[in-house]
Amino acid sequence: MVRVLVLGGHGKVALQMTKILAAHNHKVTSVIRNPDHTKDIIDQYPENPSLIDPVMASIEETDEEGAKKLMEDIQWVVWSAGAGGKGGPERTKAVDEIAAKRFIKAALLAPSVTKFLMVSASSSRRSPASYWTESDVGTFKKTWESIGVYSEAKTVADEYLYDESRKSPKLNWVDICLRPGSLSDNPGTGKVDLGKAKLGGSVPREDVAAVAVELLEKENGGGLWVDLIGGSEPIGQAVERVVSQRITSRE
Ligand SMILES: NC(=O)c1ccc[n+]([C@@H]2O[C@H](COP(=O)([O-])OP(=O)(O)OC[C@H]3O[C@@H](n4cnc5c(N)ncnc54)[C@H](OP(=O)(O)O)[C@@H]3O)[C@@H](O)[C@H]2O)c1
């Protein structure tokens, strides 16, 4: 059993991840800020609710010490939180960048934590990917024009995760940056395009959650930046391919 801290626990991807993690017999500590969300979290795995432990904390108001405390006895940390555009640019920066960095730092300092998975976004990069189409490049530019504050915040957090992970003396440290295209609430298909994917595509949150758990469960799944949209390759095969071939979308 692995103990997993899920930040942004009531988020739509996080709820799906909680269900899968518990079904795989991992113990989930789910950080939420609204006590009314407790039942939704526990209900993700009625077969054994004791595997899910909701914890009340506002991640944007949690300081470094508080973040470290949340990580006591935790092995894997998942960031699936986000301001979701609510509260203006200041709050987007406060949650998606500043709080994310604080939790990354705390995870790197927490002796028990060995893996950090960031749910990022495929447009969170400074320039278009070399393998994108012209249309993808156009979408990328439009995304930065319309939600530049969000894209900047996510990019800074991703860069921080990568850079600090490379500097860390932790020998068993694994950082994973999972970068989905636009998220849908459609049922999962179990099939994806993972690794160096195009930008113009969406992916069901259920499939994002399944890919995230599969990446976490792989030995040697770290140091990867992987794009994700819906596709035709079964999730298990796609994860095995990117991990074994060390495919990364970081350029
Ligand atoms: N939407 C897209 O198309 C898209 C595309 C690519 C990537 N992403 C990224 O994917 C990730 C997951 O997306 P999602 O759709 O699952 O997000 P979501 O449903 O909006 O969930 C985000 C969660 O973060 C929580 N949160 C925000 N501020 C908090 C705070 N101060 N303390 C505790 N929790 C807080 C929210 O809690 P409350 O319910 O209490 O507000 C919410 O449950 C996000 O990081 C997002 O940026 C999104």
The ligand as an ORCA input file, in Angstrom:
! r2SCAN-3c Opt
* xyz 0 1
  N      -9.881     22.528    -17.684
  C      -9.071     22.088    -18.612
  O      -9.460     21.916    -19.799
  C      -7.657     21.761    -18.250
  C      -6.814     21.384    -19.268
  C      -5.551     20.962    -18.950
  C      -5.153     20.939    -17.618
  N      -5.969     21.346    -16.615
  C      -5.469     21.254    -15.217
  O      -5.863     19.995    -14.725
  C      -5.954     20.022    -13.297
  C      -7.221     19.341    -12.855
  O      -8.338     19.868    -13.548
  P      -9.825     19.639    -13.008
  O     -10.734     19.930    -14.133
  O      -9.910     18.363    -12.281
  O      -9.901     20.850    -11.986
  P     -11.073     21.268    -11.009
  O     -12.224     20.334    -11.107
  O     -11.325     22.721    -11.242
  O     -10.396     21.049     -9.596
  C      -9.507     21.927     -9.011
  C      -9.638     21.741     -7.516
  O      -8.677     22.569     -6.874
  C      -9.264     22.933     -5.653
  N      -8.697     24.115     -5.032
  C      -8.563     25.347     -5.559
  N      -8.065     26.189     -4.631
  C      -7.908     25.466     -3.506
  C      -7.432     25.766     -2.208
  N      -7.019     26.977     -1.875
  N      -7.383     24.775     -1.283
  C      -7.797     23.522     -1.595
  N      -8.262     23.171     -2.813
  C      -8.316     24.135     -3.756
  C     -10.714     23.222     -5.979
  O     -11.437     23.158     -4.788
  P     -12.842     23.903     -4.585
  O     -13.843     22.959     -5.180
  O     -12.946     24.044     -3.114
  O     -12.743     25.200     -5.332
  C     -11.023     22.107     -6.965
  O     -11.611     21.014     -6.316
  C      -5.849     21.487    -12.905
  O      -4.546     21.715    -12.382
  C      -6.035     22.235    -14.224
  O      -5.310     23.444    -14.223
  C      -7.224     21.742    -16.913
*
